[in-house]
């Protein structure tokens, strides 16, 4: 009985950990893309 409870708890916590890790990577990638877009937009605006 306790083994099943611990297994379910480990799966839930592991899933939450994976979700948080994926969310952090998505935010990092979004920030990098935003900075690249801002720099490219700024340089195009300066040229014109």
Secondary structure by P-SEA (a helix, b strand, c coil): caaaaaaaaaaaaaaaaaaaaaaaaaaaaaaaaaaaaaaaaaaaaaac
